[in-house]
Structure formats: structure tokens, C-alpha cells
Amino acid sequence: MIDMAIDHGELAHILPASWKPQITAWLAEDTPSFDVGGFVVGSAHRTATLWGKSSGILAGVPFFNEVFSQCGCTVTWHTHEGAHVETHGGKTALATVSGPACGLLEGERVALNILARCSGVATVSRHLLVNLRSAGYRGILAGTRKTTPGFRLVEKYGMLVGGADTHRMDLSTMTMLKDNHVWSRGSITKAVKAAKAAGGFSLKIEVEVQSEEEANEAIEAGADIIMLDNFTGEGVKAAARSLKERWAGKRNFLLEVSGGLTVDNAESYICNDVDILSTSSIHQGVRHVDFSLKINVEKGQGPEVAS
């Protein structure tokens, strides 16, 4: 069984208080001035069905709900976030949206775009996590900070729904010292020492290394997490085993592997001396899950058909 955050509570509660104005901004981007289409349909009360048109993990429910709330509509879900939507080549009814016709159409595209992207991230995240667990990996699968500007919250949320770890949310969440930091400071030891002095006891420090020698220096300096970057699968296994044996009982640290990991090759890096596998492949360039929203036409409401 896979232990995921979504199994422990409602993920909507993890969102910051500041997220709803972002929805307002996205609606403003899509309707910057007059909405003539909204004028055409008016404010008559209508219902619409959200259809799942391709298989995947449903994610992004709070964002979808908020879009329609701001448009004066309500959403009733027929399934739950994190569920696997199976269409079998057809389509599946997932929710009913109710409200003024102009509100339904005002929120339609923004809501669907968010849901499609978030669900795509969740789907790939879940797929890779299941593959890793099936292959015997017990560690953490994490996303990266290579997210779309302005859309990070949605993409990181999708990772959580899919079962992946969000890694660091931003530059203030954890100090990651990469090659540019080390070169600029002069050495790994000097960079870690400076980071510890400024970050204090509560901020973890991760160091990206290119060799086992650099890893040993970072551990000696007191880094909390060591990232083995762009190692081969066999190189990872050898270095991870060596580092854990050398520092057993002397230093506490986590080993992370990153660089070029994908759904297709991640299993070749599996080694339970490695605590974290991180990859951007679960959120960069992933295929969207396809959804549509169709207003339900009741008898006598649709266009007249000539006999």
C-alpha cells in the first residue's frame, strides 16, 4: 500500500490564505473587458456536467470550485480528488456545476485549464510512484522547483495528490547549494558554513555534488541532504552504499539522486541506500488530462429543430 498525503486529510486545507486572489487574476486575464458571450446567454439558471474524457488522476478540485464560486456558481462532485478517472474510450460524468449561464461560461475555460494541468501532474506522479514501489523502492519520490512561473502552487498541489513529495516550494524553504554557489563561495565547506550561519537551526541545507569526494566534504561540513547529481544508475548504487557505510553512526544525512530521471529510466536508479529520487519529469511537459464542461439542455430549452 502506498502512503500518500491525500489519505490523511483534505488537501484543500494545505493551501495558503493567499491563493484565492490568484484565481481572481486568472479570471481577469481571461475576461479583461466586456464578455459579449455572457451577454448572449444571460443569467438564466442552468446546470452543466463536467466530463472526464481521458483516463487519469483527478486533481485540482479546490481551484475548480473557487473559479466557479467567484462566478456565482456551485459545484457538486460525483467522485473525489485523487480518484482514478477511467473513461474506457468514452467519457465519465465527474461533477455538476450550477448557476447563471453567464457564470458557467465565464469560468469554464479557466477551470478546465487548471484541472487539466493539475490532473496531468498528479497522473504522472502517481504512475511513477506506483512503478517505484512495485520495483521495491521504499524512499521518497519528489518533484523539483522547475515549475511554471505563476502556476507553481497548482503544479506542486498536483504532485501531492499524485503521492509525490513537493521537495522545496521556493528558495526560502530549504537552502540548496548548487555548483554555482560553491564556485562563488570558494568551496563546499565554506558554502555550508555560511548557510548554517545565516539559516539557523530550522533551515535544512542540501548540497549538490558531482562525485563521492565532494559528497564526503559536504557530509563532513554538516549538510543535511546530499544530492548525487547526474550519476549513472550503477554509479549511484556504488556511491550511496559507500557513503552510508563510511558515515554510519557518525553523521545523520539523507541521500538524494537527481538529474535525468524519467518514468522510463527511474527504476535503474533504485537503491534503498538512496532516500530521495527527485525529478522534473512528473511536472514538466506532462500530458494533460482531458475534460469538458457541457451545459445540460432540458426539454424545451434547446434550439428549435425544423420538422
Backbone bond lengths (Angstrom), bond angles and torsions (degrees), N, CA, C in turn:
res aa  C-N    CA-C-N  psi(-1)  N-CA   C-N-CA  omega(-1)  CA-C   N-CA-C  phi
1 M - - - 1.473 - - 1.533 109.63 -
2 I 1.329 116.11 138.86 1.461 121.53 -179.73 1.520 109.58 -95.19
3 D 1.324 116.55 124.99 1.461 121.75 178.81 1.524 108.86 -88.31
4 M 1.341 116.85 117.33 1.461 121.55 -177.19 1.525 109.96 -126.14
5 A 1.329 116.01 153.86 1.460 121.10 -179.73 1.524 111.60 -56.70
6 I 1.319 117.31 -37.54 1.461 121.19 -175.59 1.524 111.93 -66.46
7 D 1.332 117.18 -18.34 1.465 120.51 178.14 1.529 112.28 -79.81
8 H 1.324 117.10 -9.43 1.460 120.94 -175.31 1.525 113.90 -106.61
9 G 1.321 117.87 0.13 1.458 119.65 -179.68 1.518 111.30 162.22
10 E 1.325 115.89 -178.44 1.463 122.17 -178.50 1.525 109.22 -84.17
11 L 1.317 116.73 117.22 1.460 120.45 -174.74 1.525 113.21 -67.34
12 A 1.315 118.14 -17.75 1.468 120.04 176.60 1.527 110.80 -57.68
13 H 1.336 116.64 -26.71 1.464 120.31 -177.27 1.525 112.16 -74.81
14 I 1.321 117.53 -10.43 1.464 120.24 -179.67 1.522 112.16 -85.70
15 L 1.321 116.57 -14.56 1.463 120.74 -176.07 1.529 110.99 -72.16
16 P 1.335 117.84 143.52 1.471 121.14 -179.85 1.526 111.05 -72.57
17 A 1.328 115.57 159.55 1.470 120.26 -179.44 1.522 111.92 -63.57
18 S 1.311 117.34 -18.36 1.468 121.42 -173.90 1.529 113.98 -88.38
19 W 1.343 118.86 3.74 1.462 118.49 -171.63 1.527 114.58 -78.63
20 K 1.311 118.33 -27.91 1.469 119.82 -174.77 1.532 114.03 -65.85
21 P 1.338 119.81 -36.46 1.471 118.59 175.25 1.530 113.43 -60.34
22 Q 1.337 117.23 -23.73 1.462 119.47 176.57 1.522 110.59 -66.30
23 I 1.329 115.67 -37.70 1.467 120.03 175.72 1.533 109.94 -62.54
24 T 1.321 116.04 -42.52 1.467 120.64 177.89 1.520 110.49 -59.02
25 A 1.332 116.53 -41.94 1.463 120.57 -179.99 1.523 111.03 -65.54
26 W 1.331 117.29 -39.08 1.468 119.62 179.73 1.526 111.30 -68.25
27 L 1.333 116.97 -36.76 1.462 119.76 175.72 1.526 110.58 -66.04
28 A 1.340 116.02 -38.83 1.468 120.06 178.82 1.521 111.04 -66.33
29 E 1.314 116.86 -35.00 1.467 120.72 177.73 1.528 110.43 -64.30
30 D 1.344 116.02 -37.75 1.460 120.06 -176.30 1.528 112.24 -82.44
31 T 1.336 117.30 -23.06 1.466 121.01 177.73 1.527 108.41 -132.77
32 P 1.334 117.75 75.55 1.464 120.42 -174.52 1.524 114.23 -75.76
33 S 1.347 116.80 -18.41 1.469 118.35 179.53 1.524 109.21 -144.04
34 F 1.337 118.68 -121.99 1.461 121.02 -178.13 1.530 111.54 -76.75
35 D 1.336 116.07 145.12 1.462 122.63 174.01 1.523 107.63 -113.47
36 V 1.323 115.08 89.30 1.467 119.74 -176.70 1.522 110.70 -66.12
37 G 1.341 116.81 -35.64 1.462 119.62 177.57 1.515 111.44 -60.57
38 G 1.344 116.34 -38.66 1.451 120.25 177.12 1.523 111.74 -64.15
39 F 1.332 116.39 -36.44 1.467 121.82 176.37 1.529 110.33 -62.81
40 V 1.332 115.43 -39.54 1.473 120.34 -177.79 1.527 111.44 -63.02
41 V 1.349 116.99 -44.59 1.469 119.31 -174.98 1.525 112.82 -85.76
42 G 1.327 118.57 -23.57 1.457 121.29 177.88 1.523 113.36 72.65
43 S 1.333 115.04 -165.45 1.460 120.62 -172.77 1.520 114.48 -108.36
44 A 1.335 117.61 15.30 1.463 120.19 178.07 1.530 109.71 -58.48
45 H 1.342 115.96 140.52 1.463 120.15 -178.21 1.529 110.16 -69.18
46 R 1.322 114.90 131.19 1.462 120.99 179.61 1.531 109.05 -138.77
47 T 1.320 115.61 162.57 1.465 121.29 169.98 1.519 107.78 -118.98
48 A 1.327 115.03 152.73 1.460 120.75 177.85 1.517 108.39 -137.79
49 T 1.318 116.10 151.50 1.462 121.68 -179.96 1.523 110.13 -106.76
50 L 1.329 115.52 130.17 1.460 120.90 171.49 1.516 107.38 -86.19
51 W 1.327 115.32 120.12 1.464 121.29 -178.96 1.525 110.57 -107.07
52 G 1.330 116.54 132.91 1.456 121.17 168.85 1.512 108.10 -87.62
53 K 1.333 116.84 122.93 1.467 120.63 -174.34 1.530 113.41 -110.10
54 S 1.338 117.09 -6.60 1.459 120.55 173.43 1.521 108.11 -143.80
55 S 1.301 116.60 155.98 1.455 121.16 -175.37 1.529 111.15 -74.05
56 G 1.326 116.25 148.82 1.457 120.52 178.22 1.513 111.45 165.12
57 I 1.337 115.33 -176.81 1.458 122.03 178.17 1.528 109.17 -92.89
58 L 1.319 116.93 128.18 1.464 121.24 179.49 1.525 109.80 -75.67
59 A 1.330 116.99 123.98 1.465 121.88 179.37 1.524 109.67 -149.34
60 G 1.330 115.60 146.19 1.463 120.86 179.12 1.512 112.82 106.49
61 V 1.325 117.16 16.75 1.466 121.41 -177.13 1.536 113.21 -57.26
62 P 1.342 120.79 -45.31 1.476 118.85 -179.64 1.520 112.99 -60.78
63 F 1.335 116.61 -37.42 1.469 120.55 -179.79 1.530 110.49 -68.23
64 F 1.329 115.95 -43.38 1.466 121.65 178.01 1.532 109.63 -59.63
65 N 1.334 115.95 -46.99 1.469 119.96 -179.47 1.527 111.81 -60.98
66 E 1.343 116.24 -42.12 1.461 119.87 -176.35 1.529 111.84 -68.46
67 V 1.334 116.59 -37.31 1.469 119.16 176.78 1.521 109.67 -55.35
68 F 1.325 116.53 -49.34 1.457 119.43 -176.10 1.524 112.31 -75.24
69 S 1.316 117.12 -29.06 1.464 119.28 173.97 1.524 110.51 -60.88
70 Q 1.326 116.38 -42.93 1.464 120.05 179.65 1.529 112.19 -70.14
71 C 1.327 115.71 -17.22 1.470 120.20 177.44 1.531 111.49 -98.56
72 G 1.335 117.00 10.54 1.459 120.99 176.42 1.511 114.80 80.03
73 C 1.339 117.07 23.06 1.462 121.41 -176.85 1.527 110.79 -119.70
74 T 1.320 116.01 164.58 1.456 122.18 176.07 1.525 109.68 -122.64
75 V 1.332 115.87 153.17 1.469 121.38 -178.19 1.518 109.37 -122.80
76 T 1.323 116.49 130.53 1.461 123.10 173.44 1.525 108.11 -115.01
77 W 1.331 115.86 117.48 1.463 120.29 -176.77 1.525 111.15 -89.82
78 H 1.332 114.72 143.14 1.464 121.09 177.71 1.533 110.84 -105.60
79 T 1.313 116.50 1.96 1.457 122.41 176.37 1.524 106.84 -146.85
80 H 1.317 117.74 -175.29 1.459 119.65 -175.90 1.524 110.93 -124.07
81 E 1.314 115.16 155.77 1.456 120.56 178.63 1.527 109.68 -62.25
82 G 1.330 115.55 139.04 1.452 120.86 -177.46 1.513 113.36 93.16
83 A 1.348 116.22 -10.22 1.463 119.84 179.38 1.517 110.12 -72.66
84 H 1.317 115.43 150.85 1.464 120.06 175.16 1.520 108.62 -86.26
85 V 1.312 115.97 118.85 1.463 121.84 178.33 1.519 108.16 -87.00
86 E 1.320 116.40 119.68 1.465 120.72 -179.90 1.518 108.44 -115.71
87 T 1.328 116.80 121.04 1.465 120.43 -175.10 1.527 113.24 -103.06
88 H 1.344 117.21 -20.44 1.469 121.44 -179.54 1.532 112.00 52.51
89 G 1.328 115.92 39.30 1.459 120.51 177.91 1.512 114.20 82.98
90 G 1.328 118.15 -3.28 1.460 121.07 179.22 1.511 110.35 -113.90
91 K 1.334 116.60 -130.38 1.455 120.41 176.97 1.523 109.12 -147.49
92 T 1.336 115.29 154.10 1.460 121.80 -175.70 1.518 109.62 -127.42
93 A 1.337 116.70 131.78 1.458 121.36 178.01 1.527 109.20 -74.86
94 L 1.339 116.68 123.41 1.461 121.36 -175.06 1.524 113.33 -111.00
95 A 1.333 117.64 -29.97 1.460 120.56 -177.33 1.517 110.11 -159.94
96 T 1.334 115.08 160.56 1.463 121.95 173.17 1.519 108.27 -118.58
97 V 1.318 116.09 128.57 1.463 121.75 178.90 1.524 107.87 -110.35
98 S 1.336 116.13 130.37 1.463 120.92 -176.41 1.521 110.62 -124.23
99 G 1.341 115.63 143.29 1.451 119.25 177.72 1.511 111.44 156.46
100 P 1.337 117.31 -171.47 1.465 119.99 178.63 1.526 110.44 -63.23
101 A 1.317 116.67 142.20 1.462 121.05 -177.91 1.523 111.79 -55.18
102 C 1.340 116.68 -39.77 1.465 119.24 -179.42 1.527 111.04 -65.43
103 G 1.338 117.15 -34.02 1.458 120.66 178.04 1.514 112.40 -70.25
104 L 1.336 116.10 -39.76 1.465 120.50 177.75 1.520 110.91 -58.77
105 L 1.324 115.99 -43.73 1.460 119.75 -176.56 1.524 112.48 -80.31
106 E 1.314 116.96 -26.46 1.465 119.89 176.67 1.536 110.34 -67.52
107 G 1.315 116.73 -40.33 1.458 119.84 -177.18 1.513 114.75 -88.19
108 E 1.326 117.25 -14.27 1.466 121.71 -171.15 1.531 113.92 -50.81
109 R 1.311 117.91 -58.83 1.465 120.04 -170.81 1.520 112.10 -71.02
110 V 1.330 117.56 -39.89 1.459 120.11 178.32 1.530 110.00 -61.94
111 A 1.328 116.33 -46.54 1.466 120.69 -178.81 1.526 111.69 -63.38
112 L 1.325 116.85 -43.68 1.461 120.21 -178.88 1.523 112.03 -67.48
113 N 1.339 116.77 -38.20 1.471 120.00 178.76 1.525 111.10 -61.75
114 I 1.332 115.83 -44.17 1.460 120.27 179.76 1.522 110.54 -64.48
115 L 1.318 116.22 -47.75 1.463 120.96 -177.54 1.531 111.62 -63.07
116 A 1.327 116.41 -40.84 1.468 120.57 -178.53 1.520 111.47 -64.94
117 R 1.340 116.23 -43.85 1.463 120.61 -178.93 1.528 111.57 -69.99
118 C 1.329 116.32 -47.25 1.459 120.84 -178.89 1.532 110.63 -62.36
119 S 1.318 116.88 -42.37 1.460 120.99 179.46 1.523 111.49 -67.17
120 G 1.330 117.28 -34.12 1.460 120.16 176.82 1.516 111.68 -63.08
121 V 1.342 116.57 -43.15 1.461 121.02 178.07 1.526 110.34 -63.98
122 A 1.324 116.61 -45.14 1.463 120.77 179.82 1.524 111.59 -62.19
123 T 1.321 116.87 -38.12 1.461 121.51 -177.68 1.522 111.83 -65.60
124 V 1.331 116.77 -47.53 1.467 120.32 179.91 1.530 110.38 -68.10
125 S 1.330 116.43 -38.36 1.466 120.40 178.04 1.528 110.59 -60.08
126 R 1.332 116.42 -47.67 1.467 120.59 -179.34 1.532 111.09 -64.39
127 H 1.319 115.91 -40.83 1.466 120.60 -178.87 1.523 111.21 -60.91
128 L 1.326 116.01 -47.21 1.465 119.34 -179.29 1.527 110.69 -68.18
129 L 1.334 117.22 -39.87 1.460 119.89 179.54 1.527 111.44 -61.99
130 V 1.313 116.78 -43.85 1.470 120.82 178.20 1.528 110.56 -61.26
131 N 1.330 116.63 -42.50 1.470 120.29 178.45 1.531 111.24 -61.03
132 L 1.329 116.70 -44.17 1.458 120.64 -178.60 1.525 111.35 -65.52
133 R 1.328 116.82 -43.48 1.461 119.93 179.14 1.531 110.69 -65.21
134 S 1.310 116.64 -39.40 1.471 120.36 179.28 1.523 111.40 -64.04
135 A 1.344 115.65 -29.59 1.459 120.66 179.79 1.525 112.54 -87.47
136 G 1.347 117.00 0.61 1.451 120.77 174.56 1.514 116.63 99.37
137 Y 1.334 117.75 4.72 1.468 119.58 -179.83 1.520 109.96 -78.11
138 R 1.332 117.11 129.42 1.459 122.00 -176.47 1.534 112.44 -106.66
139 G 1.318 117.74 -3.91 1.458 121.27 -175.85 1.518 113.55 -83.31
140 I 1.326 115.00 -160.81 1.457 123.29 -173.24 1.527 111.00 -99.66
141 L 1.328 116.48 135.86 1.468 122.27 168.46 1.520 106.92 -100.86
142 A 1.337 116.67 126.90 1.469 120.05 -176.75 1.519 111.16 -129.54
143 G 1.332 115.42 150.19 1.459 121.76 172.29 1.518 109.17 -84.89
144 T 1.309 117.66 -172.46 1.463 121.07 -179.12 1.530 109.66 -128.21
145 R 1.333 115.12 -177.09 1.468 120.87 179.07 1.532 111.32 -89.66
146 K 1.320 117.45 9.06 1.469 121.18 178.49 1.528 109.53 -82.35
147 T 1.317 114.66 61.31 1.462 120.69 -177.60 1.528 110.73 -102.79
148 T 1.325 116.13 169.61 1.458 121.85 -179.24 1.532 109.52 -76.40
149 P 1.345 119.05 124.32 1.465 120.13 178.40 1.529 111.57 -53.35
150 G 1.317 115.90 130.97 1.458 121.08 -179.46 1.516 114.25 86.64
151 F 1.337 116.43 -9.20 1.469 119.48 -175.59 1.526 111.50 -126.33
152 R 1.340 116.33 11.97 1.469 120.60 -174.91 1.520 112.11 -59.23
153 L 1.325 117.84 -42.96 1.450 120.41 -176.51 1.530 111.33 -58.90
154 V 1.321 116.60 -42.23 1.461 120.76 -179.72 1.525 110.64 -67.79
155 E 1.318 117.02 -43.75 1.461 119.89 -178.01 1.523 111.73 -68.65
156 K 1.325 117.65 -41.50 1.461 120.37 176.73 1.529 110.63 -64.89
157 Y 1.329 116.74 -36.71 1.457 121.59 177.03 1.532 110.14 -62.47
158 G 1.329 116.03 -41.71 1.462 120.20 178.40 1.519 111.89 -61.62
159 M 1.342 116.89 -37.95 1.473 119.94 176.78 1.523 110.23 -60.26
160 L 1.340 116.48 -44.74 1.460 120.78 -179.52 1.521 111.45 -61.30
161 V 1.332 116.82 -45.27 1.462 120.37 179.40 1.526 110.06 -61.07
162 G 1.332 116.55 -37.21 1.458 120.42 179.99 1.511 113.61 -74.73
163 G 1.332 117.38 -14.05 1.453 120.56 178.11 1.508 114.91 105.56
164 A 1.334 117.31 0.49 1.465 120.90 179.21 1.524 110.24 -87.70
165 D 1.326 115.07 159.93 1.459 121.92 173.95 1.529 107.98 -82.74
166 T 1.335 116.95 147.03 1.466 119.72 -178.21 1.525 113.24 -83.06
167 H 1.355 117.56 -3.70 1.476 121.66 -175.75 1.527 107.37 58.15
168 R 1.318 119.81 -140.90 1.469 118.80 178.19 1.526 109.22 -90.55
169 M 1.312 115.43 139.25 1.458 120.54 -178.08 1.523 111.76 -76.35
170 D 1.345 116.15 -31.35 1.460 119.69 -175.25 1.527 108.37 -163.22
171 L 1.313 117.09 -177.74 1.463 121.69 -177.40 1.524 113.12 -65.77
172 S 1.321 117.44 -18.75 1.460 120.54 -177.93 1.523 113.16 -93.01
173 T 1.342 117.24 -10.27 1.459 120.61 -175.99 1.523 112.07 -74.71
174 M 1.306 117.13 -42.36 1.454 123.32 179.63 1.526 107.42 -152.14
175 T 1.323 116.90 147.63 1.461 119.74 178.62 1.523 109.17 -90.07
176 M 1.325 115.77 113.87 1.456 119.88 175.56 1.524 108.57 -106.50
177 L 1.316 115.70 118.74 1.456 121.05 179.78 1.522 108.68 -98.04
178 K 1.331 115.05 107.92 1.459 121.11 -179.46 1.532 109.40 -97.23
179 D 1.331 115.51 -176.59 1.467 119.84 -176.53 1.528 112.38 -56.51
180 N 1.335 117.47 -38.47 1.464 120.28 -179.95 1.525 112.39 -64.03
181 H 1.333 116.29 -37.73 1.463 119.57 176.94 1.530 110.73 -65.12
182 V 1.327 115.24 -45.73 1.472 120.28 -177.26 1.523 110.89 -64.35
183 W 1.325 116.49 -45.46 1.467 119.84 -179.46 1.529 110.63 -63.08
184 S 1.336 115.53 -39.18 1.462 119.27 -178.16 1.526 112.18 -69.83
185 R 1.343 116.05 -33.82 1.467 119.36 -177.88 1.529 112.38 -86.13
186 G 1.333 115.99 -27.12 1.457 118.42 177.78 1.515 114.88 118.72
187 S 1.330 117.23 -31.27 1.462 120.58 177.86 1.521 108.94 -167.61
188 I 1.337 115.60 163.65 1.463 120.84 176.72 1.523 110.07 -61.39
189 T 1.317 116.24 -45.28 1.469 120.81 -177.99 1.520 111.83 -59.24
190 K 1.334 116.44 -45.65 1.466 120.11 -179.84 1.533 111.13 -65.62
191 A 1.337 116.20 -38.72 1.466 120.23 -179.11 1.525 110.75 -66.10
192 V 1.332 116.93 -44.37 1.469 120.69 179.50 1.526 110.32 -64.03
193 K 1.321 116.95 -43.17 1.465 120.99 -179.65 1.527 110.86 -60.17
194 A 1.327 117.11 -43.73 1.469 121.01 179.21 1.526 111.04 -65.24
195 A 1.341 116.16 -41.58 1.463 120.35 -179.76 1.522 111.01 -63.88
196 K 1.312 117.37 -41.56 1.465 121.27 179.31 1.529 110.95 -64.13
197 A 1.311 115.93 -39.79 1.464 119.75 -178.95 1.521 111.67 -64.28
198 A 1.328 116.35 -37.77 1.469 120.51 -177.23 1.523 112.61 -87.52
199 G 1.344 116.87 -35.84 1.464 120.35 -173.69 1.506 114.92 -82.69
200 G 1.313 117.55 -22.88 1.456 120.02 179.77 1.520 112.83 74.29
201 F 1.340 115.63 -168.92 1.463 120.88 -172.48 1.527 113.71 -75.10
202 S 1.333 117.23 -21.63 1.464 119.80 -170.56 1.525 114.33 -92.73
203 L 1.313 118.57 -7.50 1.463 121.12 -175.70 1.526 109.98 -108.59
204 K 1.328 115.99 116.83 1.456 119.66 179.61 1.528 110.54 -70.78
205 I 1.336 114.70 153.63 1.463 121.21 179.24 1.514 109.10 -121.23
206 E 1.332 115.57 126.71 1.461 121.60 176.65 1.522 108.03 -115.82
207 V 1.329 115.88 141.01 1.462 120.96 179.59 1.533 109.01 -123.58
208 E 1.319 114.87 127.89 1.460 121.44 174.99 1.523 108.96 -83.46
209 V 1.340 117.49 128.07 1.463 121.04 -178.05 1.528 110.19 -127.64
210 Q 1.325 114.09 154.27 1.461 120.87 -178.44 1.525 112.58 -108.98
211 S 1.325 116.49 -4.54 1.466 119.72 -176.99 1.522 109.42 -154.08
212 E 1.330 115.89 165.12 1.456 120.58 177.28 1.533 110.46 -65.99
213 E 1.317 116.82 -33.16 1.460 121.09 178.22 1.525 110.61 -61.86
214 E 1.333 116.75 -45.66 1.465 120.37 177.93 1.521 110.79 -64.68
215 A 1.334 116.85 -36.78 1.462 120.75 178.61 1.524 110.66 -61.28
216 N 1.319 116.77 -43.74 1.460 120.42 179.14 1.523 111.78 -62.57
217 E 1.334 116.61 -38.77 1.465 119.59 178.00 1.525 110.86 -64.46
218 A 1.343 116.35 -41.88 1.464 120.72 -179.11 1.532 111.08 -65.42
219 I 1.319 116.85 -40.68 1.469 120.76 179.09 1.532 109.95 -65.63
220 E 1.317 115.68 -44.66 1.466 120.90 178.90 1.528 110.45 -60.09
221 A 1.329 116.99 -36.91 1.463 121.65 -178.70 1.527 112.46 -73.89
222 G 1.340 117.21 -15.97 1.463 120.29 176.83 1.512 115.82 105.52
223 A 1.337 118.21 18.55 1.465 120.70 177.63 1.529 110.11 -64.73
224 D 1.316 116.52 145.42 1.467 121.82 -179.65 1.519 112.32 -83.89
225 I 1.328 115.77 -33.81 1.471 121.54 -176.62 1.517 108.31 -134.25
226 I 1.315 116.42 134.69 1.457 121.90 177.85 1.518 108.17 -113.80
227 M 1.331 116.38 121.17 1.463 120.52 178.28 1.524 110.08 -98.92
228 L 1.328 115.58 116.77 1.456 121.19 173.29 1.521 106.57 -84.64
229 D 1.321 115.92 106.55 1.461 121.22 -170.87 1.523 111.52 -101.05
230 N 1.340 114.88 126.96 1.467 122.23 175.66 1.533 113.42 59.29
231 F 1.314 116.50 36.18 1.461 121.43 170.61 1.533 108.67 -82.55
232 T 1.297 117.53 157.89 1.461 120.49 171.21 1.526 108.42 -77.07
233 G 1.333 116.29 166.89 1.450 119.87 178.43 1.522 112.35 -58.01
234 E 1.315 116.71 -47.00 1.464 120.79 179.58 1.525 110.75 -68.84
235 G 1.330 116.61 -36.28 1.458 120.60 177.99 1.517 111.69 -63.24
236 V 1.325 116.48 -38.94 1.463 121.59 177.54 1.526 110.49 -60.92
237 K 1.316 116.10 -48.75 1.466 120.54 -175.66 1.526 111.22 -62.44
238 A 1.335 116.42 -42.60 1.462 120.32 -179.24 1.527 111.29 -67.95
239 A 1.336 116.93 -45.46 1.460 120.89 -178.17 1.525 111.39 -67.44
240 A 1.323 116.78 -41.97 1.466 120.79 -178.70 1.531 110.75 -63.03
241 R 1.308 116.13 -45.04 1.468 119.99 179.43 1.527 110.71 -62.05
242 S 1.331 116.29 -45.22 1.461 121.72 -178.61 1.535 111.32 -62.60
243 L 1.331 116.76 -44.24 1.469 121.16 -177.79 1.528 111.52 -67.24
244 K 1.325 117.07 -43.27 1.455 119.64 -179.41 1.528 111.14 -65.99
245 E 1.327 117.00 -37.17 1.471 120.00 178.82 1.531 111.44 -70.30
246 R 1.326 115.92 -41.50 1.467 119.50 -177.15 1.520 112.39 -65.23
247 W 1.345 117.01 -38.91 1.461 120.26 -172.29 1.529 112.94 -102.78
248 A 1.307 118.09 7.77 1.467 121.48 -179.76 1.532 110.35 -57.21
249 G 1.329 116.22 125.41 1.454 121.22 179.23 1.511 115.01 77.98
250 K 1.335 117.98 -0.93 1.467 121.43 -177.63 1.522 112.00 -111.58
251 R 1.319 116.92 -42.04 1.460 122.06 -178.42 1.532 108.93 -138.02
252 N 1.321 115.67 143.16 1.455 120.99 172.78 1.522 109.05 -101.06
253 F 1.316 116.87 124.60 1.462 121.02 179.40 1.520 108.96 -157.59
254 L 1.325 114.94 161.75 1.457 121.70 174.54 1.518 108.94 -109.29
255 L 1.320 115.21 147.39 1.472 120.95 175.61 1.518 109.22 -108.00
256 E 1.322 114.71 129.00 1.466 121.41 177.83 1.524 109.01 -119.12
257 V 1.317 115.93 143.69 1.458 121.61 175.53 1.515 108.42 -118.05
258 S 1.333 116.97 132.71 1.455 121.33 -179.19 1.523 109.17 -150.01
259 G 1.330 115.23 164.41 1.460 120.56 176.97 1.514 112.22 106.65
260 G 1.326 116.39 97.12 1.464 120.73 174.11 1.510 115.74 82.31
261 L 1.335 118.60 9.42 1.459 120.14 179.68 1.531 110.23 -77.48
262 T 1.315 116.54 134.93 1.459 122.72 178.99 1.519 109.69 -136.75
263 V 1.320 115.60 174.30 1.465 120.84 175.75 1.528 110.04 -58.51
264 D 1.327 116.65 -32.58 1.463 120.76 -174.90 1.525 113.99 -79.30
265 N 1.354 117.58 -28.56 1.471 117.85 -174.04 1.522 114.94 -119.88
266 A 1.329 118.48 -3.68 1.470 120.70 -173.18 1.525 112.48 -59.42
267 E 1.322 117.26 -32.85 1.458 119.78 -177.20 1.531 112.17 -63.86
268 S 1.341 117.13 -24.58 1.466 119.80 -179.80 1.528 111.56 -72.71
269 Y 1.348 117.76 -12.24 1.467 122.40 179.16 1.527 111.91 -98.58
270 I 1.323 116.73 -0.58 1.458 119.69 -174.46 1.523 111.10 -64.61
271 C 1.314 113.42 126.67 1.459 121.47 -179.79 1.515 105.03 -163.91
272 N 1.311 119.18 122.80 1.452 120.20 -174.92 1.518 113.81 -80.26
273 D 1.365 116.44 7.77 1.459 119.98 164.09 1.522 109.78 -81.50
274 V 1.336 116.25 -13.39 1.470 122.35 177.84 1.525 108.61 -95.00
275 D 1.321 116.09 127.07 1.466 120.91 -175.92 1.522 113.13 -87.27
276 I 1.335 117.02 -29.56 1.464 121.23 -173.31 1.525 110.05 -139.24
277 L 1.314 116.53 132.41 1.466 122.16 168.02 1.522 106.40 -111.10
278 S 1.327 117.58 119.34 1.465 120.04 -179.16 1.522 109.86 -116.52
279 T 1.332 114.83 142.38 1.461 119.90 -176.43 1.518 111.02 -154.78
280 S 1.323 116.41 147.54 1.463 120.71 174.15 1.523 111.19 -90.58
281 S 1.344 117.12 -5.43 1.463 120.57 -175.61 1.522 112.81 -68.91
282 I 1.339 118.06 -15.31 1.466 119.61 179.50 1.526 112.32 -86.06
283 H 1.359 116.57 -3.41 1.472 117.41 179.05 1.519 113.59 -142.29
284 Q 1.314 119.52 -11.72 1.467 121.10 177.26 1.520 109.93 -97.64
285 G 1.308 116.09 121.68 1.463 120.05 175.63 1.507 114.96 69.09
286 V 1.343 117.39 21.95 1.459 118.50 -179.80 1.525 110.06 -77.40
287 R 1.304 114.78 153.21 1.464 120.63 179.67 1.528 109.65 -74.75
288 H 1.312 116.37 134.68 1.461 120.90 178.85 1.527 110.48 -71.98
289 V 1.332 115.67 153.65 1.455 121.30 168.23 1.525 106.79 -87.57
290 D 1.312 117.01 136.99 1.468 121.72 -171.78 1.531 111.36 -91.36
291 F 1.324 115.97 127.02 1.461 122.76 177.34 1.534 109.03 -131.42
292 S 1.320 115.74 157.91 1.464 119.83 170.82 1.521 108.58 -142.70
293 L 1.328 116.01 157.73 1.463 121.95 177.61 1.526 107.59 -124.58
294 K 1.309 116.08 120.48 1.464 120.49 -177.70 1.526 110.55 -123.87
295 I 1.325 115.72 126.92 1.459 120.12 175.89 1.522 109.22 -66.33
296 N 1.332 115.59 134.00 1.457 120.99 -179.19 1.523 109.62 -79.20
297 V 1.298 115.49 122.05 1.462 120.94 -178.88 1.527 108.88 -95.02
298 E 1.341 115.31 114.02 1.461 120.09 178.85 1.528 109.87 -90.17
299 K 1.289 114.74 160.79 1.462 120.10 -178.09 1.518 110.33 -56.65
300 G 1.315 116.19 128.30 1.463 122.31 179.16 1.510 114.16 90.39
301 Q 1.378 116.44 -7.07 1.460 119.07 -179.74 1.516 112.02 -97.52
302 G 1.321 118.30 -24.35 1.452 121.17 -174.81 1.510 111.66 -79.60
303 P 1.342 117.03 175.94 1.463 120.52 178.78 1.511 111.02 -66.07
304 E 1.300 114.04 146.29 1.475 118.54 179.40 1.534 109.64 -69.92
305 V 1.323 115.28 139.17 1.462 121.40 179.41 1.521 108.73 -108.56
306 A 1.338 116.13 126.49 1.451 119.83 -177.98 1.519 110.52 -66.15
307 S 1.299 117.04 139.10 1.457 120.59 -179.18 1.521 109.77 -83.03
